[in-house]
Amino acid sequence: ACTGWPAGLCEALTSMGATTVGACLRLPREGFTRRFGAEYLLQLDRALGHLPDPRNSWRAPERFCADYEMTEEQTDRELLLNICEELLLSHEQFLLARQLGTQRVCFSFFHLKGAATELRLGCARAERSASRWYELLGIRFEQLTLPEPVIAVRLRSGMAQPLQAESAVLGFHGKPGIQERRFSITQLAERLIARIGDQSVLATSMVAEHRPDYAWRAQSLLADWSGTTLDEPANYVQRPLWMLPEPALLPADSGYPVYQGCRLRLLDGPERLETGWWDEDGISRDYYTAAGADGRRLWVFRNRNRASSWYLQGYFG
């Protein structure tokens, strides 16, 4: 029988009254091709082994996992940090050979009695540098309480990802006589997360929504961004960097909006946004890019189905 064969091939054979392989082989090949196409004939030959049947190979994502076992229990925290650093160096070599990075690592400190103590670290973007992970580890290790001496340490990495280009750097001035260190914005955020917690440092991501109030959402910096990144907006779509929590009502002068006592000059628009009719927050607005007396650019709008008042939505950088 043709159970387990490609669905299209099984349907073709059934429609011709062939329910077994033997009956299928007795069918004329030319007529089979004219009626159902050469593709089904190729599938048949591959199923019988007459033609090669290449398949796309699949490999499970690789994850790093390494243990360091000690001959006796240890409570020396400096020694434990050195062991963790050695594991991180092995982790770096593992990722370097594969040109990958990871956003999360987990240290497990095993005890002879009781469950293991876990310490989890995260980066905002895929990272492989042992020194960077070790720096975050040092911050978190100060807050870690080990209930018992440690007999073994394990390092496990998260899902591997392709590395991304580095962002710009920020300079920080430390104590006199100490060489100045430079951190990227991402590194600064990761250090803050390690110090005050994941819930205290958030990023914003785009949402597929036309209404400006709903076009973004707060998201953890340590979340996996691979499935949440939207395509870049079209070049002609301009959105301000700073959005007000709520649109601010503006006075008007001869039909033009007024900001800080000066009438605004409309540069672009209107861009009509009419959406959200399916819920209670539907909008019907005409948006404009306006310039103030000081040259600052603002994003303003006027409602179409309500009183024709002007509102300020945000400021361009």
C-alpha positions in Angstrom: 0.0 0.0 0.0 1.0 3.6 -0.4 0.7 4.5 3.3 3.4 7.0 4.3 4.1 8.1 0.7 3.7 11.8 -0.4 0.1 12.9 -0.1 -0.2 14.1 -3.7 1.2 10.8 -5.0 -1.2 8.8 -2.9 -4.2 10.9 -4.2 -3.0 10.4 -7.8 -2.7 6.6 -7.4 -6.1 6.3 -5.7 -7.9 8.3 -8.4 -6.5 5.8 -10.9 -7.6 2.8 -8.9 -4.1 1.8 -7.9 -4.0 1.0 -4.1 -0.8 -1.2 -4.0 2.7 -0.8 -5.3 2.2 -3.6 -7.8 -0.9 -2.0 -9.3 1.1 1.3 -9.5 3.9 -0.4 -11.4 1.5 -1.8 -13.9 0.3 1.7 -14.9 1.7 3.1 -18.2 4.4 5.6 -17.4 3.6 7.9 -20.4 -0.1 8.1 -19.5 0.7 8.6 -15.8 3.0 11.6 -16.8 0.4 13.2 -19.1 -2.4 13.0 -16.6 -0.6 13.9 -13.4 2.7 15.5 -14.4 6.3 14.4 -14.3 6.7 15.5 -10.6 4.5 12.6 -9.4 6.4 10.1 -11.5 9.7 11.4 -10.0 8.2 10.9 -6.5 7.2 7.4 -7.4 10.7 6.5 -8.7 12.3 8.0 -5.6 9.9 6.0 -3.3 10.9 2.8 -5.1 14.6 3.7 -5.0 15.1 4.0 -8.7 16.3 7.6 -8.3 18.2 9.3 -5.5 16.0 11.0 -2.8 18.1 13.9 -1.4 16.9 15.4 1.8 17.9 18.5 3.6 20.0 17.6 6.6 19.0 19.0 10.0 21.2 19.4 13.0 20.0 20.3 16.5 21.4 23.6 17.7 24.6 23.1 19.7 24.9 24.2 23.3 28.0 24.4 25.4 28.0 22.4 28.7 31.1 21.7 30.8 31.8 20.6 34.4 34.6 21.3 36.7 34.9 18.7 39.5 37.0 19.4 42.6 38.7 16.8 44.8 37.2 18.3 47.9 34.5 20.7 49.0 35.4 24.4 48.7 34.1 27.6 50.2 36.8 30.0 48.9 34.8 32.3 46.7 37.8 33.6 44.9 38.7 30.1 43.9 35.2 29.5 42.7 35.4 32.6 40.5 38.7 31.4 39.0 37.0 28.1 38.1 34.1 30.0 36.5 36.5 32.1 34.5 38.2 28.9 33.2 34.8 27.5 32.1 34.0 30.8 30.4 37.3 30.7 28.5 36.3 27.2 27.2 32.9 28.6 26.4 34.4 31.4 24.4 36.6 29.0 22.3 33.5 26.8 21.7 31.5 29.8 20.3 34.5 31.3 18.4 35.1 28.1 16.5 31.4 28.2 15.3 31.2 32.0 14.9 28.3 32.2 17.3 27.2 33.9 20.4 24.6 33.4 23.1 22.4 35.6 25.2 22.3 33.5 28.4 24.5 31.3 30.5 23.8 29.4 33.6 26.3 28.4 36.4 25.3 25.5 38.7 27.2 25.1 41.9 26.8 21.5 43.2 26.8 20.5 46.9 27.2 17.1 48.5 24.0 17.7 50.4 21.1 19.6 49.0 20.2 20.9 45.5 22.5 22.8 43.3 22.7 26.6 43.5 22.1 28.2 40.1 23.2 31.6 38.9 21.9 32.9 35.5 23.3 35.7 33.5 22.0 37.4 30.4 23.1 39.8 27.7 20.9 42.1 25.6 22.6 40.7 22.4 24.4 37.5 21.5 27.9 37.6 23.1 30.8 35.2 23.4 33.6 37.2 25.1 34.7 35.5 28.3 35.8 38.8 29.9 32.4 40.3 29.4 30.5 37.3 30.9 33.1 37.3 33.7 32.4 41.0 34.5 28.7 40.3 34.8 29.4 37.2 36.9 31.5 39.3 39.3 28.6 41.6 39.9 26.0 38.9 40.5 28.4 36.7 42.5 28.6 39.3 45.2 24.9 38.8 45.8 25.0 35.0 45.6 24.5 33.0 48.8 25.9 29.5 48.8 24.2 27.4 51.5 26.9 24.7 51.6 30.5 24.2 50.3 30.8 23.5 46.5 32.1 20.2 45.1 31.6 20.9 41.4 30.7 23.7 39.0 28.8 23.4 35.7 28.4 26.0 32.9 25.6 25.7 30.4 25.0 28.1 27.6 21.7 29.2 26.0 20.6 28.9 22.4 23.4 29.9 20.1 22.8 32.8 17.7 24.8 34.5 14.9 26.9 37.4 16.3 25.9 41.0 15.5 28.0 44.1 15.0 28.9 46.1 18.0 27.3 49.5 18.7 29.0 52.7 19.7 30.8 53.2 23.0 30.5 55.5 25.9 33.4 56.7 28.0 33.3 56.6 31.8 35.8 58.4 34.0 36.8 56.3 37.0 39.1 57.0 40.0 42.3 59.0 39.4 45.2 56.9 38.2 43.0 54.1 36.8 42.8 53.7 33.1 39.6 54.8 31.5 37.3 52.0 30.4 34.8 52.3 27.6 31.5 50.5 27.6 28.9 50.2 24.8 25.3 51.3 25.6 24.4 47.6 25.6 27.1 46.7 28.1 25.9 49.6 30.4 22.4 48.2 30.3 23.6 44.7 31.1 25.6 45.9 34.1 22.5 47.7 35.4 20.4 44.6 35.0 23.0 42.5 36.9 23.0 45.2 39.6 19.3 46.1 40.0 17.4 43.3 38.3 15.9 42.5 34.9 12.6 44.1 35.7 14.2 47.5 36.2 15.8 48.0 32.7 13.6 47.7 29.7 13.8 48.3 25.9 11.2 49.2 23.4 10.2 47.1 20.3 8.0 47.9 17.4 4.5 46.5 17.0 2.6 46.2 13.7 0.0 48.8 14.5 -0.8 52.1 12.8 -2.0 53.9 15.9 1.1 55.7 17.4 0.0 55.0 21.0 0.0 51.2 20.3 2.9 51.0 17.8 5.5 50.0 20.5 5.8 48.0 23.7 8.2 47.6 26.5 10.3 44.4 26.4 13.1 42.9 28.5 16.6 43.5 27.1 17.4 39.9 27.8 14.5 38.5 25.7 15.1 36.7 22.5 14.6 39.4 19.8 15.0 37.1 16.8 11.2 36.6 16.5 10.1 40.1 17.5 12.0 42.3 15.1 9.8 43.9 12.5 10.9 45.0 9.0 12.3 48.5 8.8 9.6 51.1 8.0 9.5 52.6 4.6 11.7 55.6 4.0 8.7 57.9 3.5 7.3 57.0 7.0 8.6 59.5 9.6 8.0 59.0 13.3 9.3 61.1 16.2 11.8 59.8 18.6 9.9 61.1 21.7 6.2 60.3 21.9 4.0 61.9 24.6 2.1 59.5 26.9 -1.1 61.3 25.8 -1.6 63.9 23.0 -1.5 67.4 24.3 -4.2 69.9 23.2 -2.7 73.0 21.3 -4.3 76.4 20.8 -5.0 77.5 17.3 -4.5 80.8 15.4 -6.3 81.3 12.1 -6.6 77.5 11.7 -2.9 76.8 12.5 -1.6 75.2 15.7 0.3 77.3 18.2 3.1 76.0 20.4 4.7 78.1 23.2 3.1 81.2 21.9 4.3 80.9 18.3 2.3 79.7 15.3 3.7 76.4 13.9 4.7 76.1 10.3 3.4 72.9 8.6 6.2 71.1 6.7 4.7 67.8 5.7 1.3 66.2 5.6 -1.3 65.4 5.9 -0.7 61.7 6.6 -4.1 60.2 7.3 -4.4 57.5 9.9 -7.9 56.0 10.1 -7.9 52.7 12.0 -9.0 50.9 15.2 -12.7 51.0 14.2 -13.0 47.5 15.7 -12.4 48.6 19.3 -13.2 51.6 21.5 -9.9 53.4 20.7 -10.4 54.0 17.0 -8.8 57.1 15.4 -9.4 59.2 12.4 -6.6 61.8 12.2 -4.6 63.9 9.8 -0.9 64.1 10.9 1.5 66.8 10.0 5.2 67.5 10.6 5.5 71.1 11.9 8.4 73.4 12.8 8.4 75.9 15.7 10.1 79.2 16.0 13.2 77.6 17.5 13.5 75.1 14.6 12.3 72.2 16.6 10.2 69.7 14.6 7.0 68.4 16.1 4.4 65.8 15.1 0.9 67.2 15.3 -2.5 66.0 14.2 -6.1 67.2 13.9 -9.1 64.9 14.4 -11.4 64.4 11.4 -14.6 63.2 13.0 -14.5 65.4 16.1 -13.9 69.0 16.9 -11.1 70.2 14.6 -8.6 71.0 17.4 -4.9 70.5 17.1 -2.9 68.1 19.3 0.8 67.5 19.8 1.8 63.8 19.6 5.6 63.9 19.8 9.0 65.5 19.1 11.5 64.6 16.4 15.1 64.3 17.4 
